[in-house]
Amino acid sequence: MLTMAYHLFSAVAITLHLLVYRNWAGFVLPPLGDRQYVQEGDLYIGGIFSMTAFDPVKPCGQFVDTFNAIETVETMAFMVNELNKRLPIQLGFVVIDTCSKESVAAVQALRFLPLSDTESDNTSATPEPLTFYDVIGVVGTDQSFTTKAVSRILNAANIPIISFWATDIALADKTLYPNFQRVIWSDEELIEAIVQFLLSNHFYYFTIMYENEYSLRKVFERILTEYGADRICHPEEVKVTDTDDIEDIIRHLMIDKLRPHVVVVLAHTKVSGMIADAVIRTQTEHKLLWVGGDAWMRALFHKGGPRGSVGLSFYRTRLVNLENYFRTLNASNKNPWFLEAAVTKFSCGELNRASCVNENMRNYQLFELGLLYVLKAVLVYGTALSDFFRAYCKNGSSKENLLICFKRNVEWFPNFLKDAPINWDLVPDLNVADDDINTNDGWRFSVYQSLGIPHDIHRIQDIVLNSHAPIQVNSLNTSFFSFDVNKLIATDYCMPVCRFGEYRFHISQCCWICKPCRANEIVSNAATSCKQCPILHWPSERSDGTGSCDFIEPHHLDNNIYLRIVFLSIAILGFMTKVGTLWWYSRNKENGIVKASSIELSCVQLLFLGCGYLSIPVFLTQPTDFSCSFGFLLYNLSFIVTYALVLFKAVRVYRIFTHYKKNLKVSYISPVFQITACFGFVLFEVLRFYIFNWINPVRSEVHQPDPLIPFTERACVVPNAIMFIFIIITFVVLLMCTVLAFKTQTLPNKFRESRYVSLCVVTTLLILSAFTPAYFTIVYREVRMLLLLAGVVINHSFTFFFLFVTRIIAVEQMKRARRQIAKATPYQRFHRTSKLGPDGNAMETALD
């Protein structure tokens, strides 16, 4: 709808323009503003300002709105005169009145459209035709809605317009307003300054009261998002128009106990004034802090309230020379609106109004904050003219030649206005400080607080966009407010800053309390809930206060140096004892007791007991899939093969003695057969392990035992199926050994093989019975591995003791006994040898 309205208006403007070119001199309209302020010159700048007050019935009001309009016009006149001191031609100006109406502004803009080459004589009676003026460009208007209408009209003739006051964001659209420029910030920059003010004062909790849903509120929401909307909450957005019951809306804002105590007003001049009046009438100015932009600040300035309210507007600049110029003005001023406005402002009587005006003007102080921008708008034309003459009129030395040159190339003049730098050197007598004219860092704003008296405002802060933090000039006066001023700061009121690991538990839309997340959770992006970190990760606080789930560096057994030293020492000691035992067996292989234990099987047993000790350093290295698989293969073989050989020995002993009693020949007990059977069993175990490991491998894995503790471990994981098979096979072999050991318990007292096997088997069964449930119930896999390592150390130590150490002791005792017999007397020798067998080895010779 908005676009259609613009295009319709453009069509009307072009239609009027065609009428102008056909017979503009005879085109008449009802009387509008009948006053124009004209200063003669070689070239003219047009000025379109709101001079008279709005009249709902007549096209134009009868009275000057405020003296501020006079300040604007006279500032333009002052700047034109300053430029004429330096320019090679003389500038003039024409100021006309918009009557504060969009329709009147559009019609008045027709005065600045160029005439046709042939003008017909005007023979019309009343109403008289409009007077037109040939201008190089226009300054104005001082209202955004009238600027839109004027700009669309002037676009038809390619006439530039520069505004010092129109801040509407829509005017930045170059497709609709190609010749429009402004020397003032737009509403977007003003809203950004408002956001900076709110954030710098920690006003994170507020209500928005807006007039136009499309423009200001949308821009405000976007800028809040850019500045970090997660810290800000506005539970209510109230749309206000000039037809609403604003007092009732304000009363509604006071109902909620957890209401915001800051209200941001995003409205234009008329509605801002209505809101200010309603606040004063409802006597709520001490109950809320009202914050607004330039339109709101104007309401505060002229109405003197609401007291304590804050408005953002121009960065105030002291223009001494301009103020001195105003003090030279008097009642004879050519400005047709001046005398009327001055009489009203100074409350002069009818009889002595001239002397009253002159007296007050001699001590006049400027109140308008934005007059610097009026100076800039006029100076843009002066700078562009100077650049134009240098570019196109290099040969023109006289004024006449320059004017001819200008008219010949006038169509190129608007190009010199676009984004042209302002040359303040053209007006050296203006005496404007560099800090006031330099806006390279960003637009400058000042924050003012109303003291409850018209024209009395208190500057509290300066804001420069794209710069550092706002500059605090004075403190915000909180003595005007009847509520606890701590409620202005949302973090002290109902929006506390939650610490790391705490989320917002809302008790209303914008109020919350902080509750802690669990140890393994971080706060969600919305800060209203917690989310659990993935397994193996743990919450970590960043430098900006937010959290992230970082990977936990895993721990493994090789990190503990003392544990490694203990187990490696045991492994080395155990392995060396097996090597030493092999050496001892090679030295005593002819001994009957050694032969009775089957040297070949005993050596293989020692070898696989050594494999158990070799698995210890493999498990203690940093776990990998290969080291885990290889380590458990050694572990598996050291148990199963060792006890399988015990079973072989038990079967061998059992068959020897059962056949010996029956005088039968014992078969399949030769060393070759036993080694072959042992090799076949080992090969079967390796193949079985490989198949199961291929299906469900033993692997290295990072594991977090407890999700609420920031600890992970990299350890070997033995699948339950492989572990169960290992335990079952070991138990079956041990049970078979137990049965055979029981059946051979009637062996002679001097032969203790079955007794040692029984002790070994029983000990191993006890160890497995104790370690198995502990292994499957412990969640820490490092502890599981320590149980496996402890199991291999304890079990192999007992096995070695019962199967080998006892035999070594028996052999060494027999050797000692023989040495003693050799040294004894014949009588002692007879009694000692009678206790041995014929060959000195008792029943062990039966196994040879």
Buried (B, 14 or more C-beta within 10 A) or exposed (E): EEEEEBEEBBEEBBEBBEEBEEEBBBBBEEEBBEBBBBBEBBBBBBBBBBBBBBBEEBBBBEEBBBBBBBBBBBBBBBBBBBBBEBBBBBBBBBBBBBBBBBEBBBBBBBBBBBEEEEEEEEEEEEEEBBEBBBBBBBBBBBBBBBBBBBBBBBBBBEBBBBBBBBBBBBBEEEEBBEBBBBBBBBBBBBBBBBBBBBBBBBBBBBBBBBBBEEBBBEBBBBBBEEBEBEBBBBBBBBBBEEEBEBBEBBEEBEEBEBBBBBBBBBBBBBBBBBBBBBBBEBEBBBBBBBBBBBBBBBBBBBBBBBBBBBBBBBBBBEBEEBEEBBBEBBBEBEBBBBBBBBBBBBEBEEEEBBEBBBEBBEEBEBBBBBBBBBBBBBBBBBBBBBBBBEEBBEEBEEEEEBBEBBEEEBEEBBEBBEEBEBBBEBBEEBEBEEEBBEBEEBBBBBBBBBBBEEEEBBEBBBBBBEBEEBEEEEEBBEEBBEEEBEBBBBEBBBBBEBEBBBBBEEEEEBBBEBEBBEBBBBBBEEBEEBEBBEEBBBBBBEEEEBBEBBEBEBBBBBBBEEBBEEBEEBBEEBBEBBEEBBEBBEEBEEBBBBBBBBBBBBBBBBBBBBBBBBBBBBBBBEBEBEBBBBBBBBBBBBBBBBBBBBBBBBBBBBBBBEBEEEEEEBEEBEEEEBBEBBEEBBEEBBEBBEEBBEEEBBBBBBBBBEBEEBBBBBBBBBBEEBBEBBBEBBBEBBEBBBEBBEBBEEBEEBBBBBBBBBBBBBBBBEBBEEBBEEBEEBEBBBBBBBBBBBBBBBBBBBBBBBBBBBBBEBBEEBEEBBEEBEEBEEEEBEEBBEEBBEEBBBBBBBBE
